[in-house]
Amino acid sequence: PFKPNWAQEQILFDPHPLKIILKARQLGMTTAICIDQLDQILWNRNRQCGTIAHTLSDAEDIFKDKLKFSFDNLDVRIRGAFKLIGDSAKELALSNGSVIRVGTSLRSSTLQSLHITEFGKVCAKYPERAREIITGSLNTVHVGQKITIESTAEGKEGYFYEMCKTALQKDRSNLSPVDFKIYFIPWWKHPSYTLD
């Protein structure tokens, strides 16, 4: 069973729909968000979720190692209640009309949940793709639905940097449904990243 760590709990149990996460590596953010999206498509009809990664290879790995692995390893009593109608390296579609897609852009969808992983890296290495995500993929999600953007820092420029800076200036106790709430998850808070 999935048991969230301290960092994952901060993200999963906060109901604010728009989250931007400046994080250390290897704390399980992508895993937690993928499992949350899997829960969304399992227990809701006609739910559309998507994950954007910085490379196609990473998108396929996320699909295989996080989404498909979690679905395939559901308790058999639960797994038997869901029928797959589509299963490729980029999409998991269920008979209840719900779907999760992965890719490097998801412009032509209408999503209720969008996850963008390593957006700082996309902004630094692929600025045209970052612009496509901002102008196309973010617009596929209606107000009140979920968007989670997470990344390690990649310098002081680009969309991710600007979005973090803007979110830091907001009053976290009075955010609107179109304001991103920022989370800072540093390496030094993780118990296994310290030495005596």
N, C-alpha and C positions, 0 to 999 in steps of 0.2 A: 504493500500500500504506500501511496505517496504521503509523506509526513513533512510538511513545510518547515524549513529552517527559519530563523529569526528574520532574515532579509525577505524571504518569500512571504512571510506572514504580513509584513508591512504593506506589501503590494496587494495581496489577495483579499485582505479583510478590510480594506478602505474602499468605501462605495463610490468615491468620486470617479466619474467616467473617463476623464482625460488625465493621463499620468505620463510624466517625463522623468526618467530615472537615469541619474548620473551614478555609475556604479564601478565597483571593482570587478575583476574577472572571476569566473568560476564560482559564483554564488547561487547559481540555479535560477536566474531570472527567466531565461527563455523557457526552461523546463516548466516552471510554475505557470507562466502565461499560456503555454501550449496546453497544459492540463486544464486550465480554466476554460480555454476555448473548446477543448474536447467535451468538457461538462456542458458547455452551452449548446453544442449541437446534439448531444445525447438527449438532453432533457427538454429541448424546445423544438417545436416544429418550424420548418422554413427559416432557420437561422443561418446566416452567411457570415463566416469568419475567414480572416486572412492573415498570413504572416509574410512579411517582406524581410529578406535577408540581403546582405551586401553582395553575395555572389550566388549564382545558380547552384553551384555545388553545395554551398552552405544551406540553401533553401531545401535541397533534396535531403541533406543530412538531418536537418531539423524535422522534416516530414518523417523520415525513416526511424530516426533514433528517439524522437520525442512523441510525435503524434501517433504514428502507426504502431510503434512499440507499446504505447500506453493502451491504445484501443485493443490490440491483439492480446494483451495481458489482463484485460478486465476479468473479474470473477466470472466464471462460466455461466452462473445464474443470471448475471447482468448482460454479459456479452450475447447470450442467446436471444435477448429481447430486441436486438438491433440487427437490421439487415443492411449489408453494404450493397449499394447499387453502382458505385464507382470507386475504384481504387487504383490510382496510378502513382507515379513518383511525385506528383504535385497536387493531388486532390483526394480527399476522402469524402464521399457522398453517401448519405444514409437514406433509407426508404421513407423517413419522416420529412424529407425535403430539405434537410440541413446539410451544409457543406463546409469543409475547411479547405482553403487553397493556400499554397505557398508559391513564392516567386520573388523576382527582383522588382516588380511593380504590379499593382493590382488596380489599374485605372478603370477598367470597364466592368466593375462590379458594383453592387450595392451591398455594403457590409454593415452588420450590427456590431462587429468587433474587429479591430485592426491592430495588429502587433507589428512594430517595426523594430528589428533587432540590429544592433551595431550601426545606428544611424550616424553617429559621429564619424565612423570609418567611411560610410557611404559619402558623406559630405566632403571629407578630406580627399578621398581617392577618385570619386565619381561625381563631380559637381552637377553634371547634366542629369544623371539619374536622381540625385537628391532633389533637383528642381522638379523632375517628373513626379516624384513622391509627394512633394508639397502641393503642386498644382493639380495633380490627378488623383493619386491614391487617397490623400486625406479627405478629398471632397466626396469620396464614396460613402462616407459615414455621416449619418444625420445627427443633429444635435441631440444629446442625451444618450447616445450609444457609446461604446467603449473604444478608446484609442490608447494604446500603451506604446510609448517610444522609449527604448532603453539602449544605453551605450556606455562604453568607456570614453573618457575624454580624448579628443584628437586635436588639441590646439585651441586657439582663441579666435576661430573664424568659422563661418559656415552656418547653415540653418540650425544644426543641433546646438551649437554654442549660443546662438541668438535666442533660441527657444528656451534654453536653460536660464539665460540671463533675464529674459522677460518674466519667466515663472518665478524667479527669485525675488523680483520686485513686487509681486502680488501679495496681498494679505491672505495668507492660507486659511484664515477663519471665515473669509467672505468671498469665496470663489464662485463665479458664475458657471453655468454648464458649458461655456465655450472657453474657459480658462484652464490651462494645464496646471496641475499640481505637481510640484517638483519633489523628488525624493533623492537624497544623497545617501549612498550605501558604500562607505569607505572600506578599504581592505583591513584597516586596523581594528574594526569592530568584529571581525570574524575570528572566533576563538582559535581555529587551527592555523591562522596566519601570524601567530605570535610565538616568540621563544622566551624562555626564562632568561 
